[in-house]
Amino acid sequence: MKDALNNVNGWVTGLVTIFKSVIVFFVFANILYSTGTNPIGGLIDLVNSFVGGGLAGLLALIVFASFTK
């Protein structure tokens, strides 16, 4: 059971790393070239959706942020 959880943890860590890299790539691509995507605006909208939920949304944002050590 412990090996299975370590395996899942490894996969999730890898996926989070890939997503972080993609976000950074799109931010720099948006700075260098005027693309149609707005990754910074998307992140701001995500945080605003959590904060707009009041205290429960803020607590959910804190829990979500705690997963990305």
mmCIF file of the N, C-alpha and C atoms, coordinates in Angstrom:
data_MODEL
# 
_entry.id   MODEL 
# 
loop_
_atom_site.group_PDB 
_atom_site.id 
_atom_site.type_symbol 
_atom_site.label_atom_id 
_atom_site.label_alt_id 
_atom_site.label_comp_id 
_atom_site.label_asym_id 
_atom_site.label_entity_id 
_atom_site.label_seq_id 
_atom_site.pdbx_PDB_ins_code 
_atom_site.Cartn_x 
_atom_site.Cartn_y 
_atom_site.Cartn_z 
_atom_site.occupancy 
_atom_site.B_iso_or_equiv 
_atom_site.pdbx_formal_charge 
_atom_site.auth_seq_id 
_atom_site.auth_comp_id 
_atom_site.auth_asym_id 
_atom_site.auth_atom_id 
_atom_site.pdbx_PDB_model_num 
ATOM 1   N N  . MET A 1 1  ? 0.830   -1.194 0.000   1.00 0.00 ? 1  MET A N  1 
ATOM 2   C CA . MET A 1 1  ? 0.000   0.000  0.000   1.00 0.00 ? 1  MET A CA 1 
ATOM 3   C C  . MET A 1 1  ? 0.869   1.251  0.000   1.00 0.00 ? 1  MET A C  1 
ATOM 4   N N  . LYS A 1 2  ? 1.939   1.207  0.795   1.00 0.00 ? 2  LYS A N  1 
ATOM 5   C CA . LYS A 1 2  ? 2.828   2.362  0.882   1.00 0.00 ? 2  LYS A CA 1 
ATOM 6   C C  . LYS A 1 2  ? 3.518   2.607  -0.456  1.00 0.00 ? 2  LYS A C  1 
ATOM 7   N N  . ASP A 1 3  ? 3.886   1.517  -1.152  1.00 0.00 ? 3  ASP A N  1 
ATOM 8   C CA . ASP A 1 3  ? 4.522   1.665  -2.458  1.00 0.00 ? 3  ASP A CA 1 
ATOM 9   C C  . ASP A 1 3  ? 3.563   2.280  -3.469  1.00 0.00 ? 3  ASP A C  1 
ATOM 10  N N  . ALA A 1 4  ? 2.297   1.905  -3.392  1.00 0.00 ? 4  ALA A N  1 
ATOM 11  C CA . ALA A 1 4  ? 1.306   2.464  -4.317  1.00 0.00 ? 4  ALA A CA 1 
ATOM 12  C C  . ALA A 1 4  ? 1.129   3.959  -4.080  1.00 0.00 ? 4  ALA A C  1 
ATOM 13  N N  . LEU A 1 5  ? 1.080   4.366  -2.812  1.00 0.00 ? 5  LEU A N  1 
ATOM 14  C CA . LEU A 1 5  ? 0.947   5.789  -2.505  1.00 0.00 ? 5  LEU A CA 1 
ATOM 15  C C  . LEU A 1 5  ? 2.179   6.565  -2.944  1.00 0.00 ? 5  LEU A C  1 
ATOM 16  N N  . ASN A 1 6  ? 3.359   5.978  -2.772  1.00 0.00 ? 6  ASN A N  1 
ATOM 17  C CA . ASN A 1 6  ? 4.577   6.638  -3.240  1.00 0.00 ? 6  ASN A CA 1 
ATOM 18  C C  . ASN A 1 6  ? 4.575   6.764  -4.757  1.00 0.00 ? 6  ASN A C  1 
ATOM 19  N N  . ASN A 1 7  ? 4.057   5.751  -5.441  1.00 0.00 ? 7  ASN A N  1 
ATOM 20  C CA . ASN A 1 7  ? 3.975   5.794  -6.893  1.00 0.00 ? 7  ASN A CA 1 
ATOM 21  C C  . ASN A 1 7  ? 3.024   6.901  -7.351  1.00 0.00 ? 7  ASN A C  1 
ATOM 22  N N  . VAL A 1 8  ? 1.857   6.986  -6.716  1.00 0.00 ? 8  VAL A N  1 
ATOM 23  C CA . VAL A 1 8  ? 0.889   8.033  -7.056  1.00 0.00 ? 8  VAL A CA 1 
ATOM 24  C C  . VAL A 1 8  ? 1.476   9.407  -6.744  1.00 0.00 ? 8  VAL A C  1 
ATOM 25  N N  . ASN A 1 9  ? 2.151   9.527  -5.621  1.00 0.00 ? 9  ASN A N  1 
ATOM 26  C CA . ASN A 1 9  ? 2.773   10.792 -5.242  1.00 0.00 ? 9  ASN A CA 1 
ATOM 27  C C  . ASN A 1 9  ? 3.816   11.207 -6.275  1.00 0.00 ? 9  ASN A C  1 
ATOM 28  N N  . GLY A 1 10 ? 4.573   10.261 -6.782  1.00 0.00 ? 10 GLY A N  1 
ATOM 29  C CA . GLY A 1 10 ? 5.565   10.557 -7.810  1.00 0.00 ? 10 GLY A CA 1 
ATOM 30  C C  . GLY A 1 10 ? 4.924   11.057 -9.092  1.00 0.00 ? 10 GLY A C  1 
ATOM 31  N N  . TRP A 1 11 ? 3.825   10.412 -9.493  1.00 0.00 ? 11 TRP A N  1 
ATOM 32  C CA . TRP A 1 11 ? 3.119   10.837 -10.704 1.00 0.00 ? 11 TRP A CA 1 
ATOM 33  C C  . TRP A 1 11 ? 2.531   12.235 -10.541 1.00 0.00 ? 11 TRP A C  1 
ATOM 34  N N  . VAL A 1 12 ? 1.921   12.486 -9.399  1.00 0.00 ? 12 VAL A N  1 
ATOM 35  C CA . VAL A 1 12 ? 1.311   13.797 -9.163  1.00 0.00 ? 12 VAL A CA 1 
ATOM 36  C C  . VAL A 1 12 ? 2.379   14.881 -9.122  1.00 0.00 ? 12 VAL A C  1 
ATOM 37  N N  . THR A 1 13 ? 3.504   14.596 -8.487  1.00 0.00 ? 13 THR A N  1 
ATOM 38  C CA . THR A 1 13 ? 4.604   15.558 -8.445  1.00 0.00 ? 13 THR A CA 1 
ATOM 39  C C  . THR A 1 13 ? 5.113   15.857 -9.848  1.00 0.00 ? 13 THR A C  1 
ATOM 40  N N  . GLY A 1 14 ? 5.228   14.840 -10.665 1.00 0.00 ? 14 GLY A N  1 
ATOM 41  C CA . GLY A 1 14 ? 5.660   15.036 -12.044 1.00 0.00 ? 14 GLY A CA 1 
ATOM 42  C C  . GLY A 1 14 ? 4.685   15.879 -12.843 1.00 0.00 ? 14 GLY A C  1 
ATOM 43  N N  . LEU A 1 15 ? 3.386   15.618 -12.679 1.00 0.00 ? 15 LEU A N  1 
ATOM 44  C CA . LEU A 1 15 ? 2.373   16.399 -13.395 1.00 0.00 ? 15 LEU A CA 1 
ATOM 45  C C  . LEU A 1 15 ? 2.367   17.858 -12.952 1.00 0.00 ? 15 LEU A C  1 
ATOM 46  N N  . VAL A 1 16 ? 2.516   18.089 -11.653 1.00 0.00 ? 16 VAL A N  1 
ATOM 47  C CA . VAL A 1 16 ? 2.555   19.466 -11.152 1.00 0.00 ? 16 VAL A CA 1 
ATOM 48  C C  . VAL A 1 16 ? 3.771   20.193 -11.714 1.00 0.00 ? 16 VAL A C  1 
ATOM 49  N N  . THR A 1 17 ? 4.903   19.506 -11.794 1.00 0.00 ? 17 THR A N  1 
ATOM 50  C CA . THR A 1 17 ? 6.107   20.108 -12.360 1.00 0.00 ? 17 THR A CA 1 
ATOM 51  C C  . THR A 1 17 ? 5.903   20.461 -13.827 1.00 0.00 ? 17 THR A C  1 
ATOM 52  N N  . ILE A 1 18 ? 5.260   19.579 -14.564 1.00 0.00 ? 18 ILE A N  1 
ATOM 53  C CA . ILE A 1 18 ? 4.987   19.856 -15.981 1.00 0.00 ? 18 ILE A CA 1 
ATOM 54  C C  . ILE A 1 18 ? 4.047   21.052 -16.117 1.00 0.00 ? 18 ILE A C  1 
ATOM 55  N N  . PHE A 1 19 ? 2.992   21.110 -15.302 1.00 0.00 ? 19 PHE A N  1 
ATOM 56  C CA . PHE A 1 19 ? 2.056   22.231 -15.375 1.00 0.00 ? 19 PHE A CA 1 
ATOM 57  C C  . PHE A 1 19 ? 2.744   23.548 -15.033 1.00 0.00 ? 19 PHE A C  1 
ATOM 58  N N  . LYS A 1 20 ? 3.621   23.534 -14.031 1.00 0.00 ? 20 LYS A N  1 
ATOM 59  C CA . LYS A 1 20 ? 4.361   24.749 -13.687 1.00 0.00 ? 20 LYS A CA 1 
ATOM 60  C C  . LYS A 1 20 ? 5.234   25.193 -14.848 1.00 0.00 ? 20 LYS A C  1 
ATOM 61  N N  . SER A 1 21 ? 5.894   24.254 -15.495 1.00 0.00 ? 21 SER A N  1 
ATOM 62  C CA . SER A 1 21 ? 6.745   24.586 -16.636 1.00 0.00 ? 21 SER A CA 1 
ATOM 63  C C  . SER A 1 21 ? 5.931   25.164 -17.788 1.00 0.00 ? 21 SER A C  1 
ATOM 64  N N  . VAL A 1 22 ? 4.764   24.598 -18.041 1.00 0.00 ? 22 VAL A N  1 
ATOM 65  C CA . VAL A 1 22 ? 3.909   25.097 -19.120 1.00 0.00 ? 22 VAL A CA 1 
ATOM 66  C C  . VAL A 1 22 ? 3.426   26.512 -18.815 1.00 0.00 ? 22 VAL A C  1 
ATOM 67  N N  . ILE A 1 23 ? 3.059   26.771 -17.573 1.00 0.00 ? 23 ILE A N  1 
ATOM 68  C CA . ILE A 1 23 ? 2.607   28.111 -17.191 1.00 0.00 ? 23 ILE A CA 1 
ATOM 69  C C  . ILE A 1 23 ? 3.729   29.120 -17.372 1.00 0.00 ? 23 ILE A C  1 
ATOM 70  N N  . VAL A 1 24 ? 4.938   28.773 -16.916 1.00 0.00 ? 24 VAL A N  1 
ATOM 71  C CA . VAL A 1 24 ? 6.080   29.680 -17.073 1.00 0.00 ? 24 VAL A CA 1 
ATOM 72  C C  . VAL A 1 24 ? 6.372   29.910 -18.549 1.00 0.00 ? 24 VAL A C  1 
ATOM 73  N N  . PHE A 1 25 ? 6.286   28.854 -19.363 1.00 0.00 ? 25 PHE A N  1 
ATOM 74  C CA . PHE A 1 25 ? 6.514   28.999 -20.801 1.00 0.00 ? 25 PHE A CA 1 
ATOM 75  C C  . PHE A 1 25 ? 5.516   29.971 -21.420 1.00 0.00 ? 25 PHE A C  1 
ATOM 76  N N  . PHE A 1 26 ? 4.237   29.819 -21.091 1.00 0.00 ? 26 PHE A N  1 
ATOM 77  C CA . PHE A 1 26 ? 3.230   30.704 -21.664 1.00 0.00 ? 26 PHE A CA 1 
ATOM 78  C C  . PHE A 1 26 ? 3.380   32.143 -21.180 1.00 0.00 ? 26 PHE A C  1 
ATOM 79  N N  . VAL A 1 27 ? 3.811   32.330 -19.933 1.00 0.00 ? 27 VAL A N  1 
ATOM 80  C CA . VAL A 1 27 ? 4.037   33.693 -19.441 1.00 0.00 ? 27 VAL A CA 1 
ATOM 81  C C  . VAL A 1 27 ? 5.146   34.353 -20.244 1.00 0.00 ? 27 VAL A C  1 
ATOM 82  N N  . PHE A 1 28 ? 6.271   33.651 -20.430 1.00 0.00 ? 28 PHE A N  1 
ATOM 83  C CA . PHE A 1 28 ? 7.370   34.232 -21.202 1.00 0.00 ? 28 PHE A CA 1 
ATOM 84  C C  . PHE A 1 28 ? 7.013   34.383 -22.676 1.00 0.00 ? 28 PHE A C  1 
ATOM 85  N N  . ALA A 1 29 ? 6.257   33.448 -23.224 1.00 0.00 ? 29 ALA A N  1 
ATOM 86  C CA . ALA A 1 29 ? 5.834   33.579 -24.621 1.00 0.00 ? 29 ALA A CA 1 
ATOM 87  C C  . ALA A 1 29 ? 4.917   34.781 -24.789 1.00 0.00 ? 29 ALA A C  1 
ATOM 88  N N  . ASN A 1 30 ? 4.080   35.037 -23.797 1.00 0.00 ? 30 ASN A N  1 
ATOM 89  C CA . ASN A 1 30 ? 3.190   36.190 -23.860 1.00 0.00 ? 30 ASN A CA 1 
ATOM 90  C C  . ASN A 1 30 ? 3.970   37.492 -23.715 1.00 0.00 ? 30 ASN A C  1 
ATOM 91  N N  . ILE A 1 31 ? 5.077   37.471 -22.980 1.00 0.00 ? 31 ILE A N  1 
ATOM 92  C CA . ILE A 1 31 ? 5.913   38.665 -22.855 1.00 0.00 ? 31 ILE A CA 1 
ATOM 93  C C  . ILE A 1 31 ? 6.657   38.925 -24.159 1.00 0.00 ? 31 ILE A C  1 
ATOM 94  N N  . LEU A 1 32 ? 7.232   37.881 -24.752 1.00 0.00 ? 32 LEU A N  1 
ATOM 95  C CA . LEU A 1 32 ? 8.032   38.052 -25.962 1.00 0.00 ? 32 LEU A CA 1 
ATOM 96  C C  . LEU A 1 32 ? 7.181   38.295 -27.196 1.00 0.00 ? 32 LEU A C  1 
ATOM 97  N N  . TYR A 1 33 ? 6.092   37.575 -27.320 1.00 0.00 ? 33 TYR A N  1 
ATOM 98  C CA . TYR A 1 33 ? 5.220   37.679 -28.488 1.00 0.00 ? 33 TYR A CA 1 
ATOM 99  C C  . TYR A 1 33 ? 3.819   38.011 -28.007 1.00 0.00 ? 33 TYR A C  1 
ATOM 100 N N  . SER A 1 34 ? 3.130   38.807 -28.757 1.00 0.00 ? 34 SER A N  1 
ATOM 101 C CA . SER A 1 34 ? 1.763   39.163 -28.390 1.00 0.00 ? 34 SER A CA 1 
ATOM 102 C C  . SER A 1 34 ? 0.829   38.022 -28.802 1.00 0.00 ? 34 SER A C  1 
ATOM 103 N N  . THR A 1 35 ? 0.621   37.084 -27.890 1.00 0.00 ? 35 THR A N  1 
ATOM 104 C CA . THR A 1 35 ? -0.233  35.933 -28.176 1.00 0.00 ? 35 THR A CA 1 
ATOM 105 C C  . THR A 1 35 ? -1.660  36.217 -27.726 1.00 0.00 ? 35 THR A C  1 
ATOM 106 N N  . GLY A 1 36 ? -2.566  35.380 -28.152 1.00 0.00 ? 36 GLY A N  1 
ATOM 107 C CA . GLY A 1 36 ? -3.966  35.549 -27.776 1.00 0.00 ? 36 GLY A CA 1 
ATOM 108 C C  . GLY A 1 36 ? -4.280  35.049 -26.380 1.00 0.00 ? 36 GLY A C  1 
ATOM 109 N N  . THR A 1 37 ? -3.393  34.237 -25.814 1.00 0.00 ? 37 THR A N  1 
ATOM 110 C CA . THR A 1 37 ? -3.634  33.710 -24.475 1.00 0.00 ? 37 THR A CA 1 
ATOM 111 C C  . THR A 1 37 ? -3.156  34.704 -23.432 1.00 0.00 ? 37 THR A C  1 
ATOM 112 N N  . ASN A 1 38 ? -3.769  34.662 -22.277 1.00 0.00 ? 38 ASN A N  1 
ATOM 113 C CA . ASN A 1 38 ? -3.391  35.533 -21.176 1.00 0.00 ? 38 ASN A CA 1 
ATOM 114 C C  . ASN A 1 38 ? -3.236  34.677 -19.925 1.00 0.00 ? 38 ASN A C  1 
ATOM 115 N N  . PRO A 1 39 ? -2.064  34.044 -19.734 1.00 0.00 ? 39 PRO A N  1 
ATOM 116 C CA . PRO A 1 39 ? -1.910  33.135 -18.594 1.00 0.00 ? 39 PRO A CA 1 
ATOM 117 C C  . PRO A 1 39 ? -1.955  33.852 -17.255 1.00 0.00 ? 39 PRO A C  1 
ATOM 118 N N  . ILE A 1 40 ? -1.457  35.068 -17.189 1.00 0.00 ? 40 ILE A N  1 
ATOM 119 C CA . ILE A 1 40 ? -1.471  35.800 -15.923 1.00 0.00 ? 40 ILE A CA 1 
ATOM 120 C C  . ILE A 1 40 ? -2.910  36.148 -15.545 1.00 0.00 ? 40 ILE A C  1 
ATOM 121 N N  . GLY A 1 41 ? -3.697  36.569 -16.526 1.00 0.00 ? 41 GLY A N  1 
ATOM 122 C CA . GLY A 1 41 ? -5.108  36.854 -16.266 1.00 0.00 ? 41 GLY A CA 1 
ATOM 123 C C  . GLY A 1 41 ? -5.866  35.615 -15.828 1.00 0.00 ? 41 GLY A C  1 
ATOM 124 N N  . GLY A 1 42 ? -5.504  34.465 -16.390 1.00 0.00 ? 42 GLY A N  1 
ATOM 125 C CA . GLY A 1 42 ? -6.133  33.214 -15.978 1.00 0.00 ? 42 GLY A CA 1 
ATOM 126 C C  . GLY A 1 42 ? -5.828  32.861 -14.536 1.00 0.00 ? 42 GLY A C  1 
ATOM 127 N N  . LEU A 1 43 ? -4.577  33.078 -14.122 1.00 0.00 ? 43 LEU A N  1 
ATOM 128 C CA . LEU A 1 43 ? -4.213  32.814 -12.727 1.00 0.00 ? 43 LEU A CA 1 
ATOM 129 C C  . LEU A 1 43 ? -4.921  33.784 -11.786 1.00 0.00 ? 43 LEU A C  1 
ATOM 130 N N  . ILE A 1 44 ? -5.025  35.047 -12.204 1.00 0.00 ? 44 ILE A N  1 
ATOM 131 C CA . ILE A 1 44 ? -5.729  36.033 -11.380 1.00 0.00 ? 44 ILE A CA 1 
ATOM 132 C C  . ILE A 1 44 ? -7.198  35.652 -11.245 1.00 0.00 ? 44 ILE A C  1 
ATOM 133 N N  . ASP A 1 45 ? -7.822  35.213 -12.328 1.00 0.00 ? 45 ASP A N  1 
ATOM 134 C CA . ASP A 1 45 ? -9.223  34.774 -12.270 1.00 0.00 ? 45 ASP A CA 1 
ATOM 135 C C  . ASP A 1 45 ? -9.399  33.567 -11.351 1.00 0.00 ? 45 ASP A C  1 
ATOM 136 N N  . LEU A 1 46 ? -8.422  32.647 -11.376 1.00 0.00 ? 46 LEU A N  1 
ATOM 137 C CA . LEU A 1 46 ? -8.492  31.474 -10.504 1.00 0.00 ? 46 LEU A CA 1 
ATOM 138 C C  . LEU A 1 46 ? -8.451  31.880 -9.037  1.00 0.00 ? 46 LEU A C  1 
ATOM 139 N N  . VAL A 1 47 ? -7.521  32.759 -8.681  1.00 0.00 ? 47 VAL A N  1 
ATOM 140 C CA . VAL A 1 47 ? -7.418  33.215 -7.290  1.00 0.00 ? 47 VAL A CA 1 
ATOM 141 C C  . VAL A 1 47 ? -8.662  34.002 -6.900  1.00 0.00 ? 47 VAL A C  1 
ATOM 142 N N  . ASN A 1 48 ? -9.164  34.845 -7.798  1.00 0.00 ? 48 ASN A N  1 
ATOM 143 C CA . ASN A 1 48 ? -10.375 35.614 -7.492  1.00 0.00 ? 48 ASN A CA 1 
ATOM 144 C C  . ASN A 1 48 ? -11.586 34.712 -7.288  1.00 0.00 ? 48 ASN A C  1 
ATOM 145 N N  . SER A 1 49 ? -11.642 33.594 -7.994  1.00 0.00 ? 49 SER A N  1 
ATOM 146 C CA . SER A 1 49 ? -12.763 32.675 -7.792  1.00 0.00 ? 49 SER A CA 1 
ATOM 147 C C  . SER A 1 49 ? -12.704 32.036 -6.409  1.00 0.00 ? 49 SER A C  1 
ATOM 148 N N  . PHE A 1 50 ? -11.491 31.784 -5.910  1.00 0.00 ? 50 PHE A N  1 
ATOM 149 C CA . PHE A 1 50 ? -11.368 31.261 -4.547  1.00 0.00 ? 50 PHE A CA 1 
ATOM 150 C C  . PHE A 1 50 ? -11.729 32.334 -3.524  1.00 0.00 ? 50 PHE A C  1 
ATOM 151 N N  . VAL A 1 51 ? -11.171 33.527 -3.698  1.00 0.00 ? 51 VAL A N  1 
ATOM 152 C CA . VAL A 1 51 ? -11.389 34.599 -2.731  1.00 0.00 ? 51 VAL A CA 1 
ATOM 153 C C  . VAL A 1 51 ? -12.840 35.071 -2.763  1.00 0.00 ? 51 VAL A C  1 
ATOM 154 N N  . GLY A 1 52 ? -13.484 35.010 -3.921  1.00 0.00 ? 52 GLY A N  1 
ATOM 155 C CA . GLY A 1 52 ? -14.879 35.416 -4.036  1.00 0.00 ? 52 GLY A CA 1 
ATOM 156 C C  . GLY A 1 52 ? -15.819 34.516 -3.252  1.00 0.00 ? 52 GLY A C  1 
ATOM 157 N N  . GLY A 1 53 ? -15.342 33.357 -2.839  1.00 0.00 ? 53 GLY A N  1 
ATOM 158 C CA . GLY A 1 53 ? -16.161 32.426 -2.072  1.00 0.00 ? 53 GLY A CA 1 
ATOM 159 C C  . GLY A 1 53 ? -16.193 32.731 -0.593  1.00 0.00 ? 53 GLY A C  1 
ATOM 160 N N  . GLY A 1 54 ? -15.625 33.852 -0.184  1.00 0.00 ? 54 GLY A N  1 
ATOM 161 C CA . GLY A 1 54 ? -15.614 34.226 1.225   1.00 0.00 ? 54 GLY A CA 1 
ATOM 162 C C  . GLY A 1 54 ? -14.567 33.432 1.994   1.00 0.00 ? 54 GLY A C  1 
ATOM 163 N N  . LEU A 1 55 ? -14.859 33.181 3.251   1.00 0.00 ? 55 LEU A N  1 
ATOM 164 C CA . LEU A 1 55 ? -13.914 32.484 4.117   1.00 0.00 ? 55 LEU A CA 1 
ATOM 165 C C  . LEU A 1 55 ? -13.681 31.051 3.651   1.00 0.00 ? 55 LEU A C  1 
ATOM 166 N N  . ALA A 1 56 ? -14.727 30.387 3.199   1.00 0.00 ? 56 ALA A N  1 
ATOM 167 C CA . ALA A 1 56 ? -14.574 29.010 2.717   1.00 0.00 ? 56 ALA A CA 1 
ATOM 168 C C  . ALA A 1 56 ? -13.682 28.970 1.481   1.00 0.00 ? 56 ALA A C  1 
ATOM 169 N N  . GLY A 1 57 ? -13.828 29.941 0.594   1.00 0.00 ? 57 GLY A N  1 
ATOM 170 C CA . GLY A 1 57 ? -12.974 30.004 -0.588  1.00 0.00 ? 57 GLY A CA 1 
ATOM 171 C C  . GLY A 1 57 ? -11.533 30.291 -0.230  1.00 0.00 ? 57 GLY A C  1 
ATOM 172 N N  . LEU A 1 58 ? -11.329 31.169 0.747   1.00 0.00 ? 58 LEU A N  1 
ATOM 173 C CA . LEU A 1 58 ? -9.969  31.476 1.191   1.00 0.00 ? 58 LEU A CA 1 
ATOM 174 C C  . LEU A 1 58 ? -9.317  30.257 1.828   1.00 0.00 ? 58 LEU A C  1 
ATOM 175 N N  . LEU A 1 59 ? -10.074 29.517 2.633   1.00 0.00 ? 59 LEU A N  1 
ATOM 176 C CA . LEU A 1 59 ? -9.536  28.293 3.230   1.00 0.00 ? 59 LEU A CA 1 
ATOM 177 C C  . LEU A 1 59 ? -9.238  27.246 2.160   1.00 0.00 ? 59 LEU A C  1 
ATOM 178 N N  . ALA A 1 60 ? -10.088 27.152 1.147   1.00 0.00 ? 60 ALA A N  1 
ATOM 179 C CA . ALA A 1 60 ? -9.836  26.215 0.047   1.00 0.00 ? 60 ALA A CA 1 
ATOM 180 C C  . ALA A 1 60 ? -8.575  26.606 -0.711  1.00 0.00 ? 60 ALA A C  1 
ATOM 181 N N  . LEU A 1 61 ? -8.345  27.910 -0.901  1.00 0.00 ? 61 LEU A N  1 
ATOM 182 C CA . LEU A 1 61 ? -7.128  28.375 -1.561  1.00 0.00 ? 61 LEU A CA 1 
ATOM 183 C C  . LEU A 1 61 ? -5.897  28.022 -0.738  1.00 0.00 ? 61 LEU A C  1 
ATOM 184 N N  . ILE A 1 62 ? -5.977  28.166 0.571   1.00 0.00 ? 62 ILE A N  1 
ATOM 185 C CA . ILE A 1 62 ? -4.850  27.823 1.440   1.00 0.00 ? 62 ILE A CA 1 
ATOM 186 C C  . ILE A 1 62 ? -4.567  26.328 1.379   1.00 0.00 ? 62 ILE A C  1 
ATOM 187 N N  . VAL A 1 63 ? -5.611  25.506 1.410   1.00 0.00 ? 63 VAL A N  1 
ATOM 188 C CA . VAL A 1 63 ? -5.423  24.053 1.308   1.00 0.00 ? 63 VAL A CA 1 
ATOM 189 C C  . VAL A 1 63 ? -4.838  23.694 -0.049  1.00 0.00 ? 63 VAL A C  1 
ATOM 190 N N  . PHE A 1 64 ? -5.345  24.308 -1.117  1.00 0.00 ? 64 PHE A N  1 
ATOM 191 C CA . PHE A 1 64 ? -4.837  24.063 -2.469  1.00 0.00 ? 64 PHE A CA 1 
ATOM 192 C C  . PHE A 1 64 ? -3.366  24.461 -2.568  1.00 0.00 ? 64 PHE A C  1 
ATOM 193 N N  . ALA A 1 65 ? -3.004  25.602 -1.976  1.00 0.00 ? 65 ALA A N  1 
ATOM 194 C CA . ALA A 1 65 ? -1.616  26.062 -2.021  1.00 0.00 ? 65 ALA A CA 1 
ATOM 195 C C  . ALA A 1 65 ? -0.707  25.184 -1.173  1.00 0.00 ? 65 ALA A C  1 
ATOM 196 N N  . SER A 1 66 ? -1.245  24.550 -0.137  1.00 0.00 ? 66 SER A N  1 
ATOM 197 C CA . SER A 1 66 ? -0.409  23.707 0.717   1.00 0.00 ? 66 SER A CA 1 
ATOM 198 C C  . SER A 1 66 ? 0.026   22.430 0.002   1.00 0.00 ? 66 SER A C  1 
ATOM 199 N N  . PHE A 1 67 ? -0.695  22.029 -1.051  1.00 0.00 ? 67 PHE A N  1 
ATOM 200 C CA . PHE A 1 67 ? -0.309  20.842 -1.806  1.00 0.00 ? 67 PHE A CA 1 
ATOM 201 C C  . PHE A 1 67 ? 0.903   21.097 -2.689  1.00 0.00 ? 67 PHE A C  1 
ATOM 202 N N  . THR A 1 68 ? 1.193   22.351 -2.991  1.00 0.00 ? 68 THR A N  1 
ATOM 203 C CA . THR A 1 68 ? 2.334   22.693 -3.845  1.00 0.00 ? 68 THR A CA 1 
ATOM 204 C C  . THR A 1 68 ? 3.467   23.199 -2.973  1.00 0.00 ? 68 THR A C  1 
ATOM 205 N N  . LYS A 1 69 ? 4.134   22.296 -2.320  1.00 0.00 ? 69 LYS A N  1 
ATOM 206 C CA . LYS A 1 69 ? 5.213   22.662 -1.393  1.00 0.00 ? 69 LYS A CA 1 
ATOM 207 C C  . LYS A 1 69 ? 6.370   23.238 -2.138  1.00 0.00 ? 69 LYS A C  1 
# 
